[in-house]
Amino acid sequence: MAPCTPAARPWCCTAPADPRKAGPAMECPKCHHPMERLALPEADAHRCTNCRGMWFGMRAFELLKDRAEAIDTGDAARGEECNKVDRGLPCPSCDGERQLIRMVDPIQPHIWFESCQNCFGRFYDAGEFRDFAEYGWRDFIRDLKVVERG
């Protein structure tokens, strides 16, 4: 795995990992910091302790949509910066054995997330899951102006 450098990801090394947390933690595919497990009644999710990105196992994102405001606590502006890093990311669930691929939500094409072709998990940058969970007129208008991403 390539080292995380401030030049490549200027937001990634702003907060040190907490060495007091015991046990193997899932590693964020964007900034390589530990992710905290959110054990919820409907499904589990993981949130990065640094960039606040969210990892959901297969279908967990659908089951947790109603909790988006409570669990996606990251800054959307920072999430937009993180969203620029979308190539060569290791799947946090498959122990880096597989790479995530960039996906576009078919209902809200302004939302770009990363997904694993093996375990079908999804990674949303900070604020992106909140946006995904709620679709309104503002999103409809924004989607009319979406530019294809290269």
Secondary structure, 3 states (H helix, E strand, C coil): CCCCCCCCCCCCCCCCCCCCCCCCCEECCCCCCEEEEEECCCCEEEEECCCCCEEECCCHHHHCHHHHHHHCCCCHHHHHHHCCCCCCCECCCCCCCCEEEEEECCCCCCCEEEEECCCCCEEECCCHHHHHHCCCHHHHHHHHCCCCCC
